[in-house]
Amino acid sequence: MKTASRPDPTPALAAAVRRRLSRAADPANAAPMQAYMKSAMPFLGVRGAGVRQAVRNALGEHPQADRLEAALDLWDAAAHREERYAAEILLPPNAPLDVLEKLVEEGAWWDLVDGIAKRIGPHPRMRGWAHDENMWKRRSAIICQLGRKGAMDRTLLRDCIEPNLADHEFFIRKAIGWALRDYARHDPAWVAAYVDELGPRLSPLSRREATRRLPRADS
C-alpha cells in the first residue's frame, strides 16, 4: 500500500548543510580560525558568509523540513564549529526558551552565545538568568535586548545589569557597557543619567563602553 507523502525528514536538512559546509571547507583558514576563537572544536575554515550560503542552499533543497530539529541535530552532533554556527542560523524565530538556554549553556563562548542572546529578547525569565551561577546566562540576560531601541524594557535592563555590577569577569563588564552603548543610540540622555546614577559601582571598562557614543560634556 502506498503511503502518503510527507515533508523531507529533518536529518536530510542537517545532512545537506553538512555536505555544503564540507564542500566549502578551506583548510588554510581552519587553524587560524580555531586559534582566534580559542576553540577546542576544530573548524572547517568556512567564513560567516559561506556558512549562511550553505544554510540558504540547504533550505532551498528542503523547504518543508523542521528547522528546529535540524538545528538541534547540527548542534548536538557537531564535529566542526561551523555546524554550530549553521544551527543558530537555522533556529526558527519561535524557538523555545529552554532550547536557547541549552545552547547558551553548551556554547559557553561569545561567538555562540551572543547571537542566541539576541534571539531571546525581553523575556521575564531573564531576571532569574541575571543571578545565575552560569556566567554566559548572565551575559545573555544583559545583552538580550540589543537593537530594540524604543522597545527597550529599561526596567528589565536595570534588573539584569545591577546584580552583576560587582562581577570582575571581562565578559560581564563588557556586556554591561555594550548594552548601554547600544541603547545610547536611541536615548543618550537616559544612558548618561543611568551611568551617573551608578557612579563608582560601574566598572571602568563598562563605563568606557557605555559612554563611547555619548556627547562629551565639554563639546
N, C-alpha and C positions, 0 to 999 in steps of 0.2 A: 504494500500500500504506500502510495506517495505521501510524504509528509508535507505539511505547509511550509513554505519558505519563511525564513526568519532573518533578521539582520546578522551581519557577519559577527562571529563571536569576538568578544573583546580581545583575547590573546592575539588575534590576527592584526589588530591595530597596533598593539605593542610590538609585535614582531616586525611589522612594516616600518615602524620608527627605528627599531634597532638596525634593520637592514640598511636603511638610508643613512643612519649615522655611521655605520661601518664603511659604507662607500665613500663618505665624505672625510674619513679619518685622514689626518696629516701627522705622521709620526714626528716630524720636525717640530711641530707645535706642542706635542703631548707632554714631554718632560718639562719644558718651561712653564706651561700652564699649571701642571701639578705642583711645581715648586712655588709658583706665585701664590697659589691658594693654600699651600701647606697641607695638601690633601693626602691622606693615606690611600684613598681610592685613586687608581690611575685614570688618566684622561685619554681620549681618542685623538685629541688635537683639533676638535671641531669648534670653531668660534661661535659666538652667540647667533649671528645671522644664519649660519649653517644649521644650527640646532632648530631654529624657528622654521627654516625652509623644510627640513626633514619632517617636522610635525605637520606642516601645512600639506605637504605632498602625501603623507600617510593618511591624513584625514580625507583627502580627496579620493583615496582608494577605498576608504571605509567610513563613509559619512554617517552611517547609522550605528556605528559601534558605540558602546558605553564608554564615554571618556573617563569617568571616574575610575572604573575598574581597570581600564588600560593604564591610567596614570599610576595606580597603586601597583600594578604588575611591573611597570617600568621601575618604579621606586624600590620596591622590595627585592627585586632580582637584579638590581643594577650591578654591573661589573665595571662600569666606567661612569665618571661623574656626569658626563653629558646626558646619560639616561635619566638622571635625576633632574637635570635642567629641563629636559623634554617632559618629564612627568609634571612639573609645575605648570608648563605651558598648556598641557592637556587638561588640567583641572577645570571642571565646569564652574561657572560663577556661583552656583548654589552648593558647592562642596561643603559637607557638614563640618562644623567646628571641630568635632572630635577627630576627623581625618586631618584637618590642618594642624591640630595640636600634636598629633603623631609625627607629622612631617617636621614641625619645629623642633620637637624633642630629638628626633633621629638625625635631622640635618645638622644642627648644632654648629653652624658656621654661617657667617654673614651672607655668603653668596647664595645659600639656600634659604636661610631664614627670612631675609628682608623682603623678598618677593612674596612669600607666603603671608607675612605680617600685613602687607598692604591689602591683601585679599580679605582680611578679617573685618576691617572697619570697626566702627564704634560698638562692638558687641559688649553687653553689660558684664560678661564673664572676664573682660579684660581687667576689671578691678581686682579680681582674685589672682589673675596672672601677674599683676604688678607686685604681688607679695610672694610669688612662688620661689622656691629654692632654685629652680632651673633658671639660670641667667638668660637663656635665649627666649624663654617665655616672657620674662620681664622686659627684655628688649622689644619683643613683639608687641607687648601691651603699649609701650611708649610710642612706637612708630606706626601703630596700626591705622592712624588717621592721616597719614601723609597724603597731601594733594587734595584734601577735602575742602579747603578754602572756607567759604561761608557756611558749609555744612559741618564744620568742626564742632564737636561737642567739647567745649572748653572745660567744663567741669570734669568730664572723663579724662581729658588730657592732664589736668592738675592731679587728679586722683591716681594716675599712673606714674607721673613724674615724682611726686613728693615722697612716696615710700622709698625711692631709690636715690635720693639726693646724697646720702652718705656713702653710697657704694663707690669703691675705688676702681672698679672694673672699667677698663677703657671702653669696651663696647656699650656699657650702660651710660657712661658720661657722654660718649659721642652721640648715642641715640637721643638723649635729652636735648642736647644742643641742636641736633638735626631736626627734631620735631618742632622746636620753637623757631628755628630759622625758616623752615618750610611755611609755618603759619604766618611768619612775619611778612611774607609776600602779600598776604591778604589783609592783615591787621597789625601793622608795625607798632601802633600805639599800645595795643593790648600787650604785645610781647615785651615792649620796653618797660611797661609798668609792672609786669609779672617778674621780669628779671630783677628790677629794683626791689620788689617785694621779697624775693627770695634772698637777696643780699649775699652774704658770705656762705650761705647754705649751698649755693650753686657753685660747682667746681670751676676753676679757671678754664678748663677745656670746654665744659658745657657753655660757659658764658661767652667764650670766643666764638663758638659755633652759633649760638643763639643770636648774637648781636652783629653777625657779619653783614647782614643786609639792612641793618638799622641805620638811619641817618646819624651822622656824627653830631654831637651836641654843639661843637664849635663851627659847624658848617653853615 
